[in-house]
Amino acid sequence: MPILNRTIPSLSGLILFEASARLGTFTRAAEERCVTPTAVAKQIKQLESFLNTRLFERKQQGLELTTAGYEYLEQVSHALTILSDAGHQQQNKQRPTSLQLEVGGCFSHFWLLPRLDDFRSSHDDIVINIAINNDSQIHEQPLSTSDISFYYAPIEAVHQNHYLLFKERMLLVCSPSFLEKRPECQDLNTLWQQPLLGLRKALEFWEDWTSWAYHAGIEYQNPANIMLMDDQISIIQAALNDAGIALAWDWHVQSLLDEGQLIALTPPIECHNNAFFLAYSDNANRKGSDTFIRWVLSQVTSTT
């Protein structure tokens, strides 16, 4: 059925009618719509003339809808809502969803960034922004301005809105060249005399060489030669450059092991105390967050 334009009043008149009816005066409607009260009154007069119907009773205390005005307001409000919703839907189709991620440097460097092109090629309607935070304590405090955060924490930290991604499995790795120069390093009895790589400062609950030795069932000794660095990325990079033996998480180095850039000197040992989690904010964009989380979980499943 064709739409007859002559039966449809101006959209601006309908918007000002709805505002006047809702707010009770032309003055307040004018303030909301950033026009003058005279302009509002003129539009309402034109609308009433177009409809050949009186919509308002002008009273000293303000406006009062007539019976016909009440009926028309219900129909106009419904029509304006449909138009508004349609506009939002079209805008949302054109406007990409933006997700703010908070990640540690290691997770970003070794796991997320090498895979992120896969997500972006399939979801070009979602824009990813990344902030690096190596000291995130999500298990002790809520998310800040991020939609999604990745963090390392004690196992008992998991709760609503959190997903456990990786259990803590640790192993010793070195480069093929380092092993070729020091084949004796495969004998753990010589471990504490080998060049080792470690973190300078770590959070209290983080695993380290001492706790690894405990889980591995060997006696810890003060290393004779250990190089300390500020982050795990530097440690792995040093191992790649033949600088020593690194204590690493399996998901940090799995691709490097698969490519032969690093060699595992020990099998992974599960430490059971900590894990790596994903958490999403209560205020996160749900559509974008759900899509990204499903992708992360599928990637984790395919690599474990």
N, C-alpha and C positions, 0 to 999 in steps of 0.2 A: 504494500500500500504506500503510495507516494506521500511524503510529508508536505503539507501545505504551509508554506512560510507565513501566509497571512493569518494563520491561527496561532502563531508563536510570537509572544512579545519579546522585547529586547532582553538579552541575558543580564545586562547591567541593572535593568529595572527589577528583574526577579531577585538578583542578589541583594539589592537594596531593600526590597520588600521583606525578604527573609530576615535581614539584619534588623530592620525597624520593628518587625513583629517580635523578634527574640529579645531585643534590648529595650523596647517600650517607648523610645523617642527617636525623632529624626536626628536630634543633636548627637546622641550616642552612636547611632548608626553611621552618621557622617564621620565621627571621630575614628570609628573602627575601619571604615573604608577610605579614609584620607580624602574626603570631599567636603563640600560645604553643606550645612543643613538645607539651604535653599535648593541645592542641586538634588538632594534626596527627596525633598517635598515635590519638586518638579517631576522627578522620575515616577514617584508613586501616583501623582495625578495623571500622568500619561498612561500608566499601567491600568488605573481604574477606568480611564476613558476607553482604552483599548478593549478591556473586558466588559465595558458597560456595567460595571459592578462596583459598589462601594466596599472597600476592603477594611477601612479603619473608621472608627469614631474618634474625632479629635476632641479630647477632653482636657481640662485644666491640668490634671495630674499626669497626662501623657496620652499615649495611644491605646485604643482598645479595639481588638479585632471584631469585625461583624461576624455573623454566622457564616456568611459566604467567605469571609476572610480566613476563618479557621479552616474551612474545607480546602480552600485554595492553598493555604500555608502547608498543609500536610502533603499535598501533591507536589508543590514546588520544592519542599525540603527533600522529598524522596528523589525528585529528578536531579537536584543539585548534588545530592550524595552520589548518585550513579555517575554523573559527569566527573565529580572529584575523584572517585575511585578509579574510573577509567584513565584519567590523567596520571594518577600515581602509578598505575600498572605500566603505562607506556613509558613513563620516566624511569621506572625501575628496570625496564628492559634495556634502556639505553645507558643507564648509569651503572658502572661496574661496582660490585660490592668490595669494600676495602676491609682487609683483615690485618690487625696488628699482632705480630708474633713477638714473643720474648723468648729468646733461646740462649743457651750457653754457646761459647765459641766452638767447643769440640763438636757438639751436636750439629751446629750449623755447618762447620767445615767438613766433617767426615761423613755425615749422614744426610742432612736436609738438602744442602745446595747441590750435591751430585744428582739428586732425584727430582729437584724442583721443576725442571723443565718438563717432566712428564705431567705434573699437575697443571702447569700453566698452559700447556698445549691442549689439554682437555677442558680447561675451565678458564677461558679468556675473559669471562665476566667477573672474575674475582682477582682483585689486585692485592698482592702480598707485600707487606712492609715488615722489615725485620729489625729488632733491637737486640743487641748482644748484652747479656747480663750473666756473668759467670758466678755470681754470688746469690742467685735467686733463692729465697726461702719461702716458697709458696705454701709449704706445709705449716708454716708458723704465721703467715700473714696473707690476706687476700690479694688477688691480682690487682695490679695498679691500673694502668691505662690500656693494658693489652687485652685482646680478645682471647688469645690462646697463649699459654706458656708451656715450655718444656723445662723440666728441672730434675735434679738428682736429690733424693731424700730417703730417710728411713722407710722401710717397708710399711710400717704402721701409719704412715702419713696419708695413705690413700683414703679418700672419702668421696662423697657425692661430687660430681663434675670432674672427677679425676680418672685417668686411665693409666694402668701400668703398662709401659711399653717394653722395657727390657729389664730382666733380672740381672743382677750383678755377677757377671762371669769374667774373671780376670786371668790373664796369661802373660807370659814373658815372650817378647819378640825382639828380633834384631835383624839387621840387613844381611843378605847373602854374603856380601864382601866382609862384613865383620865376622861372620861365622867362619869364613874361609881363613881369615887371619888368626882367629882364636877358636879352633875346633873344640878345645877343652871346655868352652863355656857351656856345652851341652851337658856336662857333668855338674849337677847342682851342688856337689861338694866343693866346687871351686867358685860358686856364684859370688860370694862376698869379697872375693879377690878380683873380680872382673869390673870393668868400667860400667857403672850403672847410671841410670837417668831417673831423676825424681822431681817431685814438686817442692818448691821452696816453702810455700805456705798453703795449707789446705784447711777446709772446715773440719771441725772436731770429729764429725761422724764419718768423714770420708775414709775409705780404705787406703792403705799405704803399704810400703814394703814390709813393715812390721806385721800388720794384720794379714797380708798375703802369706807370709811365712807361716803364721799360725794355721791358716786354713790349708796350706799345702803340707803341713805336718813336718816342716823342717825347722831347725833351730835358727833364730834370727841372730845375726852378728852385725856389728857396726861395719858398713861397707868400707873397704880400704880406699875406694876411688868412686865417688858418686858426684855427678854433675847435677846441680839443682836449678830448676827453671820455674818461671812464673805460671805457666799453663801447660795443659796436656798437648795442645797443638805443637808447641815447641819441642816437647819431649818426643813425640812421634816423628817430627821432622828431623830431630837430631838422630834418632834411630835410623831413619832412611839414609842419613848421611854418614853412617858407619861410626857414630860417636859412642855407642854403647848399647846396653840391654835396657829395654823399656818395659815397665809394668803397664799393661794396657787393658782396656775393656774390649771384649770380643767384637762388639758392634762398631767400635771406633776403627778397627783395623781389618775387618773381614775382607773388604775389597782389596786392600793392599796385600793381604795374604793370598787371595785368589789370583792376583796379578803377579805374584812372585816378588813383589818389591820388599816384603818382609817375610821372615820365617818364624814360625812358632817354635819356641824352645820347650814349651810345656803345653799340655792340654788346658782348656779353660777350667777354672775352678769356680763353682758358684759359692758366693760368700754369704748369702741369705740375709744379710743385715739391711742392705739398701737396694734401691732400684731407680730406674729412670721413668718419669711420669709425664703425662700430658694433662693439662688442666685448662678448662675454659671458664670464662667469666660469665656471671649471671646476666651481664649487660651485653654480651657478645651478640653480634648479628647471627641469629640462629641458622638461617639458611646457609650463609657462607661458612659458618663454623662447622655445621654438621657435614657439609660437603668435604671440607678440608680434613676433618677428623676421620671420616670414612676412608679417605685416601691414605692418610697416615697409617691407619690400622691395617689396611690392605697391603701396604708396603712392608710393614713389620711382619705380617703373616708370611709374606712371600720370601722373606729372608731369614726366617727362623725355623 
